[in-house]
């Protein structure tokens, strides 16, 4: 297994779902993890993972707030003197068909999914540059490439993340910092669990590996890109979707 001993990682949106899975896997790999979330349940997630002896702690951070992000980063630097890994996992959906979509639906998704990427990277990158090392991995989505009904806002942000990744990697590579993204496909979650069985089966039928993806599947994709072993990989979006390639 890839090891992350001695490394400090931030995982945004770590309270539940894929984010919680990333936190748990990174801790198993030996990293010290700062779990960022606006949800108070992030404290419970961190406490649960810490029961195994993991080094993890919760910071309540609104990633759309420049001041909150900068304060959290300052606390990390004061305590650990570095940040090796930034996982931009946090995201929201506000699905509506375009003609029914409100400006607030658009703005909320843009702010959390895309604008916050600028805020978090702006606060963390100077420390990675100074250290001559860093790994940034952000959450895109299969729907950022193939689109989805009712997701013009979400798809736009996830496509934007892929473009942001390709551009930023060109600026940071000389400093030992890689920038990548992961685009999950159909993943088991609270949302998919609520879908009708027929819809789930229809989705799985389109996946060549013949099953829905898991949080652990995604965690390993992030773990690889966040590792020292992935040092010659930068600017890519890793499509983790069981072969259900986007159009």
N, C-alpha and C positions, 0 to 999 in steps of 0.2 A: 504493500500500500504506500502511496505517496505520503511523505511526512512533511509537517509544517512546524516542527519544533523551533521554539525561539522566535516565531513570527507573530505579529500582531495584526489582526484582521477586523475590519468593520463590515458588518452585514446589515444593510438597511432592510426594513420590513421583515425582521427576523422573528416576530412573535408567533407566526403560524405558517402553515403551508410550506412552500418550497424554501422560504427564508429560514424557517425553523429547522428544516432538514439540512440546509447548508451549515447552519450553526453547529448542529450536532456532529456532522461529519468532519468539519474543520477541527472541532475540539478533539475528536477521536484521533485526528492526524497530528495533534500536539500543539495546535495554535492557541493563542490567547484571543478570545473573541469578544468584541464589543457589539452587543445586540442593540441595534437602533430601531425604535418604533414609536409611533404616537399612541399605540395601544398599551394600556397598563398591564395587559396580559403578557407583555414581553418580560416582565419581572418574573412571572410564574414559569414561563418557558425557560428562562435563564436558570432559575432555581432548580427546575427539573433536570436540566442537562448537567448542572453542577453537582448533582447527587452522585454522579459516577466519578467524581474527582476532577472534572474538567475545569479549565480556567476560562470562565465566561462571566460577563456582567452586563446588566441592562442599563442603557442610557435612553431616557425618554427624549426623543428628538423629532421635531417637525422638520423634515428635510426640505420643505419649501421656504423655511425661515433661515436666511443667511446668518443671523445672529445666533440662533440655536445651534446650527451646524458648526459655526466657528468656535463657539464655546465648548461644544463636545469634543472637537478636535484638540483644542487647547488643553483640556483635561487629560486626554489620552497622551499627548506629547509630554505633559508634565509628569505623568505617572510612568510611562513606558519609553519615552524618548524617541519613539518612531512609530510609523504606520507602514506595514509592509503590503497589506492587501486591502483593497476597497471593493466590496461587492455591492453594486447598485441594484438591489433586488426589488425594492419597494415599488408598488404600482397599484393603480385603481382602475376600475371600469365604470363607465356611466353609459351603458348601451341604450341607444335609441336610433330608429331610422333617421336619416339625415333631415327630412322635413319636419320631424317632431323634436329634433335635438335643440335644446336651449343653449344659449351662450354659456351659461353656468356649467352645463355638462361638458362642453368643449374646454372651457378654461380650467376646470378642476383636473381633468385628465392631463392636459398640457402641463399644468403646474407640477403635479406629482410625478408624472412619468418622464417628462423631458426637461422642464426648467430646473427641477431639483438635481438633475444630473450635472448641470453646469455648476450649481451651488456646491454640491459635495466635492466634485473634482477640483473646483477652484480652491477649496479649503485644504484638500489633502495633497494635491500634486506638488506644491512647493516643498513639502517634507520628504516626499519620495525623491524628488529631484536632488535635494541636498544630500540624501543618503546614497544616491546612485543606484537605487533599486526600488521596484514597485510592480504590483500587479493590480490592474483595474479590470473588473469583469462586470458587465451590465446586462440586464434582462431585456432582451428583445422578445419576439414572438413569431411563430409561424404566420400569424395573421398580419404581421407587418409586411409580409412578402406576398401573400395570396389574397389579403383582404378578408372581410367577413361582414355579412349583413348586420347593420346596426352598429358598426364599430369604426366609422370614419375617424372619430377622435382617437380611439385606441390604436388603430392601425397606423395612423399618421405618426403617433409618438414612437411606436415600436420600429417603424421604418427609419424614423429620425435617429433613434439610438444606434442603428447600424451605420448610418452615415457619420454620426458623431464619432463612433469608434474608429472608422477608417481614417478620419481626418486627424484625430488626436494622436493616434499611434505614430503618425509621421513627425509629430513635434516632440514626442517623448522618448522615442527609441534610443536616441543618443545618450540619454541619461539612465539607461538600464531599466526603463519602465515600459511594460507591455500593456496594451489596451485591447481587450476583446469583448465579445458578447456571446450570450447563449440564447437561442431562439427555441423555447420549448414548443412541443406540439400538444397533443391531447393528453393531459396529465390528470391523474386521480386527485380530486380535491373536494372540499365541501360543496363547491359549485357543481362539479360533475356528478357528485353523489345524489344531488337533487334532481338530476335529469331523468326523464322517462327511460326505462330499460331499453325500449326500442331505439331511442336516439343514441344511447351509448353503444349498442350493438352495431348500429349503422356506421358510427364513427370508427369503431374498432375494425370493421370490415374493410376500411380503406387504409389500414396501417399494415404494411408488409410483414412486420414482426408478429402481428396477430394479437396484440394486447395493448392496453392502455399504459401510458408511462407512469412512473412512480416518482415520489419526492426524492427517493434515494437515487434513481436514475439521473435526475437533474443535479443532485448534490455532487455526484462523481464527475459530471461534466464541468461544473464550477471548480471542483478540487483540482482537476488536471490543469485548467487554464490559469489557476492561481498559484501553481507550483513553480519551483525553480526549474524543474524539468521541461517546462513549456517555454523556456526563455527565447526560443527562436520562432515562436508563433505570436504574431501581433497583427491587429487590424482585421481579424476575421470575425464572422458570426457563425458560431457552431450550431448547426441545425440538429437539435436533439428531439427527433419526432418519430423514431421507429421506421424511417424510410418513407413516410408520407410527405414527400418533398413538396414545397410550395410551388405554385404555378409560376 
